[in-house]
Amino acid sequence: MLIEFNVGNYRSFWERQSLKMTTDTKPELRDQNTFNSGVSGLPDLLRSSVVYGPNAAGKSNLISAMRFMQKFVIFSAKESQEGDEIDLMPFLFNEQGRSLPCEFEVMFIEDKVRYQYGFAATHDHVSEEWLFAYPVGRPQRWFARKFDPKTKKEDWAFSTKFTGPKKIWQEATRKNALFLSTAIQLNCEQLKPVFKWFQRLHVIKPGTYLHPGFSIDQCLDDKGKETILEFMNSADLSIKDIDIETRTFSDKDLPSDIPPAIKKELRKDLADKKFNKVKFLHPVYGTSNVVSLPIEDESDGTRKLFAYAAPWLDLLNEGRILFVDEFDNNLHSKIIVFLLELLHNSKTNKKNGQVVFTTHNTSYLDQKFLRRDQVWFVEKNEQNATNLYPLSDFSPRKGEALQKGYLQGRYGALPYVSQVEIHGV
């Protein structure tokens, strides 16, 4: 469960910005769009949050920030070497930003324990890293490290509540890797729930489509295919069956016009690889016949919904968290409403999965569908830096027409379009 995500000095974010999944005290949609975390002292959490804003205001960078944090946690200890550069982009519109570390922090719940984990890093080293745990309500600082630029050494602190061969894990941690990642590689049991949270997180890289591989794999099993079919047809797509043809690679799969040398390399790389060809079977009206269409001939919306089918069902069944940019790209708004209604329904989302998504579609700005604390905005300030803020900052009235208010500029985060004269047009 996600409680809060913070980011600073990363891409278009300069000062620290926070996205919170905690609810305010408003009662609307409390039985659908919110849930109790099961942790004493915490407010209820939101099942979804949506981020609005003009192009180039920072929506995609918010998703990228969470994706970087996840990848660095999972791979920093095993997919880099001493001296490798950390692939970071600080805020470039302030001279200080180029030399200061990028900062990431997340607060979450895993296995009924609340955690607060974060780190700061430059291109060549991790400058800070910290983890607080709340197993009995009060915070325990399990570990902290901080790089001293004067001595070029790191200061470390460990709690007595954090057990295991800490000295060995510390000495094995490279300056360009995280202690969390390193300790996990060395089989630290106590940190496994923290690492597992990042593994269960699903962040779709901005500018890319979700690959249908997970949904295809599910369809290889009769029961899994039946569930995917039910999901697709619940969105009124009228698909009678899904046919998966598995075959090994052959020369027929290579374009005929590629150079022989490249063809030889591809033949070597793809030899014995298996490929799945997907076809959707559609009923012919008034008959018992079907029309078989390869997935490539289906609409963008159908292909995208199929790609989401297994991950969305997994999110609902396993309580996962999804970050996705331009969620409704190539999907009709009614399909998005269908997906979010599954998410907001406690009967279909028993494990309390959560989604954070960006969009330009203002039709979701309806208080009958979203709570006021589920809506966030981004806009650039005079420093060209992204500000992230919630709709609740404006204290909109119950029943207020949010879509109209947003389009009229009441909440900001709208593109500024000036009158221009283009010669030759």
Secondary structure in CASP SS format (residue, H / E / C, confidence):
PFRMAT SS
TARGET T0000
AUTHOR 0000-0000-0000
METHOD secondary structure of the structure
MODEL  1
M C 1.00
L E 1.00
I E 1.00
E E 1.00
F E 1.00
N E 1.00
V E 1.00
G E 1.00
N C 1.00
Y E 1.00
R C 1.00
S C 1.00
F E 1.00
W C 1.00
E C 1.00
R C 1.00
Q E 1.00
S E 1.00
L E 1.00
K E 1.00
M C 1.00
T E 1.00
T C 1.00
D C 1.00
T C 1.00
K C 1.00
P C 1.00
E C 1.00
L C 1.00
R C 1.00
D C 1.00
Q C 1.00
N C 1.00
T E 1.00
F E 1.00
N C 1.00
S C 1.00
G C 1.00
V C 1.00
S C 1.00
G C 1.00
L C 1.00
P C 1.00
D C 1.00
L E 1.00
L E 1.00
R C 1.00
S E 1.00
S E 1.00
V E 1.00
V E 1.00
Y E 1.00
G C 1.00
P C 1.00
N C 1.00
A C 1.00
A C 1.00
G C 1.00
K H 1.00
S H 1.00
N H 1.00
L H 1.00
I H 1.00
S H 1.00
A H 1.00
M H 1.00
R H 1.00
F H 1.00
M H 1.00
Q H 1.00
K H 1.00
F H 1.00
V H 1.00
I H 1.00
F H 1.00
S C 1.00
A C 1.00
K C 1.00
E C 1.00
S C 1.00
Q C 1.00
E C 1.00
G C 1.00
D C 1.00
E C 1.00
I C 1.00
D C 1.00
L C 1.00
M C 1.00
P C 1.00
F C 1.00
L C 1.00
F C 1.00
N C 1.00
E H 1.00
Q H 1.00
G H 1.00
R H 1.00
S C 1.00
L C 1.00
P C 1.00
C E 1.00
E E 1.00
F E 1.00
E E 1.00
V E 1.00
M E 1.00
F E 1.00
I E 1.00
E E 1.00
D C 1.00
K C 1.00
V E 1.00
R E 1.00
Y E 1.00
Q E 1.00
Y E 1.00
G E 1.00
F E 1.00
A E 1.00
A E 1.00
T C 1.00
H C 1.00
D C 1.00
H C 1.00
V E 1.00
S E 1.00
E E 1.00
E E 1.00
W E 1.00
L E 1.00
F E 1.00
A E 1.00
Y E 1.00
P C 1.00
V C 1.00
G C 1.00
R C 1.00
P C 1.00
Q E 1.00
R E 1.00
W E 1.00
F E 1.00
A E 1.00
R E 1.00
K E 1.00
F E 1.00
D E 1.00
P C 1.00
K C 1.00
T C 1.00
K C 1.00
K E 1.00
E E 1.00
D E 1.00
W E 1.00
A E 1.00
F E 1.00
S C 1.00
T C 1.00
K C 1.00
F C 1.00
T C 1.00
G C 1.00
P C 1.00
K H 1.00
K H 1.00
I H 1.00
W H 1.00
Q H 1.00
E H 1.00
A H 1.00
T C 1.00
R C 1.00
K C 1.00
N C 1.00
A C 1.00
L C 1.00
F H 1.00
L H 1.00
S H 1.00
T H 1.00
A H 1.00
I H 1.00
Q H 1.00
L C 1.00
N C 1.00
C C 1.00
E C 1.00
Q C 1.00
L C 1.00
K H 1.00
P H 1.00
V H 1.00
F H 1.00
K H 1.00
W H 1.00
F H 1.00
Q H 1.00
R H 1.00
L E 1.00
H E 1.00
V E 1.00
I C 1.00
K C 1.00
P C 1.00
G C 1.00
T C 1.00
Y C 1.00
L C 1.00
H C 1.00
P C 1.00
G H 1.00
F H 1.00
S H 1.00
I H 1.00
D H 1.00
Q H 1.00
C H 1.00
L C 1.00
D C 1.00
D H 1.00
K H 1.00
G H 1.00
K H 1.00
E H 1.00
T H 1.00
I H 1.00
L H 1.00
E H 1.00
F H 1.00
M H 1.00
N H 1.00
S H 1.00
A C 1.00
D C 1.00
L C 1.00
S C 1.00
I C 1.00
K C 1.00
D E 1.00
I E 1.00
D E 1.00
I E 1.00
E E 1.00
T E 1.00
R E 1.00
T E 1.00
F C 1.00
S C 1.00
D H 1.00
K H 1.00
D H 1.00
L C 1.00
P C 1.00
S C 1.00
D C 1.00
I C 1.00
P C 1.00
P H 1.00
A H 1.00
I H 1.00
K H 1.00
K H 1.00
E H 1.00
L H 1.00
R H 1.00
K H 1.00
D H 1.00
L H 1.00
A C 1.00
D C 1.00
K C 1.00
K E 1.00
F E 1.00
N E 1.00
K E 1.00
V E 1.00
K E 1.00
F E 1.00
L E 1.00
H E 1.00
P E 1.00
V C 1.00
Y C 1.00
G C 1.00
T C 1.00
S C 1.00
N C 1.00
V E 1.00
V E 1.00
S E 1.00
L E 1.00
P E 1.00
I H 1.00
E H 1.00
D H 1.00
E C 1.00
S C 1.00
D H 1.00
G H 1.00
T H 1.00
R H 1.00
K H 1.00
L H 1.00
F H 1.00
A H 1.00
Y H 1.00
A H 1.00
A H 1.00
P H 1.00
W H 1.00
L H 1.00
D H 1.00
L H 1.00
L H 1.00
N H 1.00
E H 1.00
G C 1.00
R C 1.00
I E 1.00
L E 1.00
F E 1.00
V E 1.00
D C 1.00
E C 1.00
F C 1.00
D C 1.00
N C 1.00
N C 1.00
L C 1.00
H C 1.00
S H 1.00
K H 1.00
I H 1.00
I H 1.00
V H 1.00
F H 1.00
L H 1.00
L H 1.00
E H 1.00
L H 1.00
L H 1.00
H H 1.00
N C 1.00
S C 1.00
K C 1.00
T C 1.00
N C 1.00
K C 1.00
K C 1.00
N C 1.00
G C 1.00
Q E 1.00
V E 1.00
V E 1.00
F E 1.00
T E 1.00
T C 1.00
H C 1.00
N C 1.00
T H 1.00
S H 1.00
Y H 1.00
L C 1.00
D C 1.00
Q C 1.00
K C 1.00
F C 1.00
L C 1.00
R C 1.00
R H 1.00
D H 1.00
Q H 1.00
V E 1.00
W E 1.00
F E 1.00
V E 1.00
E E 1.00
K E 1.00
N C 1.00
E C 1.00
Q C 1.00
N C 1.00
A C 1.00
T E 1.00
N E 1.00
L E 1.00
Y E 1.00
P E 1.00
L H 1.00
S H 1.00
D H 1.00
F H 1.00
S C 1.00
P C 1.00
R C 1.00
K C 1.00
G C 1.00
E C 1.00
A C 1.00
L H 1.00
Q H 1.00
K H 1.00
G H 1.00
Y H 1.00
L H 1.00
Q C 1.00
G C 1.00
R C 1.00
Y C 1.00
G C 1.00
A C 1.00
L C 1.00
P C 1.00
Y C 1.00
V C 1.00
S C 1.00
Q C 1.00
V C 1.00
E C 1.00
I C 1.00
H C 1.00
G C 1.00
V C 1.00
END
